[in-house]
Amino acid sequence: MTELLSIKDISQELGIPQSTLRYYRDIFMDYLPAMGEGKRKRFYPEAVEVFQAIAKCMHQNKSADEITNELNNRFSRFIEVDPEPQESSATYSQTNEISQTQALSTISPIDGSALMAVIASQNQALQQIAATINMVNGQQEELSSLKQEVTRLEERLETELTDHFQLVEARLRQITEDKGNNKPKSFWQRLFSC
């Protein structure tokens, strides 16, 4: 007999929190082969692949309708049949539209705790986004301030270099003029000048 898996088993296998898997279960139960009810509900190993597909679609920010369409294309729907007190299950193909409509009407209500967990994680993500935006805004202000400081320093450097080159040019001119005004000294003048 095939070993059935609990939500905990699937959570450990996929590395997805149990609350998230319960949320997926509640919305897409028609695609998850399982037996039992409530806390005793166990999933067939094939359900792991369905949970993976749902998680992948959720990470791609697909809507519930888009995920349902993808699941319709990849997996058969699952219904649990209980003709006798003992539990048995069966799968059916998607050829009968009436059966599909009836199956859609049996979707279980969304678990409030799973919904709250999703809302809490979305709230946390929004807070992180807001903090990141504030940090980026602060960095943009700092960058703008630094650009202004660089512009001011470039202007100051240009002014100081211009002044320096003018001083050097004036000093060279003065040295050249002084050399022209000075006559060469005789040998004796150079020897006895102190």
GUMIMAR-758539 format. One line per 5 residues: number of its first residue (from 0); their letters; for each residue x, y, z of C-alpha. Coordinates in nm, 2 decimals, always signed. Layout:
<nodes>
NUM) A) X/Y/Z | ...
</nodes>
This chain:
<nodes>
0) MTELL) +0.00/+0.00/+0.00 | +0.12/+0.35/-0.08 | +0.25/+0.55/+0.22 | +0.03/+0.85/+0.28 | +0.19/+1.19/+0.38
5) SIKDI) +0.08/+1.45/+0.63 | +0.11/+1.82/+0.58 | +0.41/+1.81/+0.81 | +0.58/+1.54/+0.60 | +0.53/+1.75/+0.28
10) SQELG) +0.64/+2.06/+0.46 | +0.97/+1.89/+0.55 | +1.02/+1.75/+0.20 | +0.95/+2.08/+0.02 | +1.09/+2.32/+0.28
15) IPQST) +0.76/+2.52/+0.27 | +0.59/+2.62/+0.60 | +0.29/+2.40/+0.70 | +0.06/+2.71/+0.72 | +0.14/+2.79/+0.36
20) LRYYR) +0.07/+2.43/+0.25 | -0.26/+2.45/+0.44 | -0.35/+2.77/+0.25 | -0.26/+2.60/-0.08 | -0.47/+2.29/+0.03
25) DIFMD) -0.77/+2.50/+0.11 | -0.78/+2.68/-0.22 | -0.67/+2.39/-0.46 | -0.80/+2.08/-0.28 | -0.96/+1.95/-0.60
30) YLPAM) -0.61/+1.88/-0.74 | -0.46/+1.72/-0.43 | -0.51/+1.34/-0.40 | -0.58/+1.27/-0.04 | -0.80/+1.07/+0.20
35) GEGKR) -0.94/+1.13/+0.54 | -1.08/+1.45/+0.69 | -0.96/+1.72/+0.92 | -0.63/+1.65/+1.10 | -0.64/+1.29/+0.98
40) KRFYP) -0.63/+1.40/+0.61 | -0.33/+1.24/+0.44 | -0.20/+1.30/+0.09 | -0.08/+1.06/-0.17 | +0.28/+1.11/-0.28
45) EAVEV) +0.15/+1.26/-0.61 | +0.03/+1.56/-0.41 | +0.39/+1.67/-0.35 | +0.42/+1.75/-0.72 | +0.10/+1.95/-0.71
50) FQAIA) +0.21/+2.15/-0.40 | +0.54/+2.22/-0.58 | +0.35/+2.35/-0.89 | +0.13/+2.57/-0.67 | +0.43/+2.71/-0.48
55) KCMHQ) +0.61/+2.79/-0.81 | +0.30/+2.97/-0.95 | +0.26/+3.17/-0.62 | +0.63/+3.28/-0.64 | +0.56/+3.40/-0.99
60) NKSAD) +0.27/+3.61/-0.84 | +0.00/+3.43/-1.05 | -0.36/+3.47/-0.96 | -0.57/+3.19/-0.83 | -0.75/+3.16/-1.17
65) EITNE) -0.41/+3.14/-1.35 | -0.29/+2.87/-1.11 | -0.62/+2.68/-1.15 | -0.57/+2.69/-1.53 | -0.22/+2.56/-1.50
70) LNNRF) -0.33/+2.29/-1.26 | -0.61/+2.19/-1.51 | -0.35/+2.16/-1.78 | -0.11/+1.95/-1.58 | -0.31/+1.74/-1.33
75) SRFIE) -0.64/+1.56/-1.30 | -0.89/+1.67/-1.04 | -0.94/+1.45/-0.74 | -1.26/+1.36/-0.56 | -1.30/+1.14/-0.26
80) VDPEP) -1.58/+0.88/-0.29 | -1.73/+0.72/+0.02 | -1.99/+0.47/-0.09 | -1.95/+0.27/+0.23 | -1.83/+0.35/+0.58
85) QESSA) -1.48/+0.26/+0.48 | -1.28/+0.53/+0.29 | -1.19/+0.49/-0.07 | -1.10/+0.74/-0.34 | -1.11/+0.78/-0.71
90) TYSQT) -0.98/+1.03/-0.97 | -1.17/+1.14/-1.28 | -1.08/+1.30/-1.60 | -1.18/+1.65/-1.71 | -1.41/+1.53/-1.99
95) NEISQ) -1.74/+1.57/-1.80 | -1.82/+1.95/-1.76 | -2.11/+1.88/-1.52 | -1.88/+1.69/-1.28 | -1.63/+1.97/-1.31
100) TQALS) -1.89/+2.23/-1.21 | -2.00/+2.02/-0.91 | -1.64/+1.97/-0.81 | -1.57/+2.34/-0.81 | -1.86/+2.40/-0.58
105) TISPI) -1.71/+2.17/-0.32 | -1.40/+2.39/-0.26 | -1.36/+2.42/+0.12 | -1.36/+2.76/+0.28 | -1.03/+2.93/+0.33
110) DGSAL) -0.87/+2.86/+0.67 | -0.86/+3.19/+0.86 | -0.52/+3.12/+1.02 | -0.36/+3.05/+0.69 | -0.51/+3.37/+0.54
115) MAVIA) -0.38/+3.57/+0.84 | -0.03/+3.41/+0.79 | -0.03/+3.52/+0.43 | -0.15/+3.87/+0.52 | +0.12/+3.89/+0.79
120) SQNQA) +0.39/+3.79/+0.55 | +0.27/+4.04/+0.29 | +0.26/+4.31/+0.56 | +0.62/+4.22/+0.66 | +0.72/+4.23/+0.29
125) LQQIA) +0.55/+4.58/+0.25 | +0.74/+4.71/+0.56 | +1.07/+4.59/+0.41 | +0.99/+4.75/+0.08 | +0.90/+5.08/+0.26
130) ATINM) +1.23/+5.06/+0.46 | +1.42/+5.00/+0.14 | +1.25/+5.30/-0.03 | +1.33/+5.52/+0.26 | +1.69/+5.41/+0.25
135) VNGQQ) +1.71/+5.47/-0.13 | +1.56/+5.82/-0.08 | +1.82/+5.90/+0.19 | +2.10/+5.78/-0.04 | +1.97/+5.99/-0.33
140) EELSS) +1.96/+6.30/-0.11 | +2.32/+6.22/+0.01 | +2.43/+6.16/-0.35 | +2.28/+6.49/-0.46 | +2.46/+6.67/-0.17
145) LKQEV) +2.79/+6.50/-0.27 | +2.74/+6.60/-0.63 | +2.70/+6.97/-0.52 | +3.01/+6.94/-0.30 | +3.21/+6.80/-0.59
150) TRLEE) +3.09/+7.08/-0.82 | +3.19/+7.34/-0.56 | +3.53/+7.18/-0.51 | +3.59/+7.17/-0.88 | +3.51/+7.54/-0.92
155) RLETE) +3.74/+7.62/-0.62 | +4.02/+7.41/-0.76 | +3.99/+7.58/-1.10 | +4.00/+7.93/-0.94 | +4.30/+7.84/-0.72
160) LTDHF) +4.49/+7.69/-1.02 | +4.42/+8.00/-1.23 | +4.55/+8.22/-0.95 | +4.85/+8.00/-0.90 | +4.94/+8.00/-1.27
165) QLVEA) +4.90/+8.38/-1.28 | +5.14/+8.41/-0.98 | +5.39/+8.17/-1.14 | +5.37/+8.36/-1.47 | +5.42/+8.70/-1.29
170) RLRQI) +5.72/+8.56/-1.09 | +5.88/+8.42/-1.41 | +5.83/+8.76/-1.58 | +5.99/+8.93/-1.28 | +6.29/+8.69/-1.28
175) TEDKG) +6.33/+8.74/-1.65 | +6.33/+9.12/-1.61 | +6.57/+9.11/-1.32 | +6.82/+8.91/-1.53 | +6.79/+9.15/-1.81
180) NNKPK) +6.86/+9.45/-1.58 | +7.16/+9.28/-1.42 | +7.48/+9.32/-1.61 | +7.73/+9.05/-1.58 | +7.99/+9.11/-1.31
185) SFWQR) +8.35/+9.11/-1.39 | +8.58/+8.85/-1.26 | +8.70/+9.08/-0.98 | +8.35/+9.18/-0.88 | +8.25/+8.83/-0.85
190) LFSC) +8.56/+8.74/-0.66 | +8.53/+9.01/-0.40 | +8.16/+9.05/-0.37 | +8.04/+8.95/-0.03
</nodes>
